[in-house]
Amino acid sequence: MAEAWRPEQGADAEATACPSVLELEELLRAGKASCSRVDEVWPNLFIGDAATANNRFELWKLGITHVLNAAHGGLYCQGGPDFYGSSVSYLGVPAYDLPNFDISTYFSSAADFIHQALSTPRAKVLVHCVVGVSRSATLVLAYLMLRQRLSLRQAVLTVRERRWIFPNRGFLHQLRQLDQRLRGECRS
């Protein structure tokens, strides 16, 4: 099923070159014009807001079994194992939506959490922050790059078809660095 979610993989230079931050912002602007409180952006992988994450009934209706809170400890994103109980696995990432915040230190642990969850039958993962546009989107893009082997451009195109996202410039820069590092490893 995941194959149906993959964007076309053209061989032209634009599809393979790592886009600049400005090009990424243009790609993001060309996507979906709005987002709902929660959207499925990859099979069984959802990006949502704090209101959805704080509504246990809504999570139950969606079948969410794992929650990655990209704003752990923030004013609107308290969450945690005590809140969700034993029916939901939880990972909290204490990220700030600031261009100078180094969210890249969480790329691997977040991707591992999502990947392990999605490897479990019938699991569904919600990745959220306050609004579900910057921090959560950044961690989902990193997961798609690290574990699904999409380029940054492919990851952005995939997610933006289903949800309006707009990571801050600092996060886009960090995603570019990840893309360049992964491409270097592929060429080696």
Secondary structure, 3 states (H helix, E strand, C coil): CHHHHCCCCCCCHHHHCCCCHHHHHHHHHCCCCCCCCEEEEECCEEEECHHHHCCHHHHHHHCCCEEEECECCECCECCCHHHHHHHCEEEECECCCCCCCCHHHHHHHHHHHHHHHHCCCCCCEEEECCCCCCHHHHHHHHHHHHHCCCCHHHHHHHHHCCCCCCCCHHHHHHHHHHHHHHHHHHHC
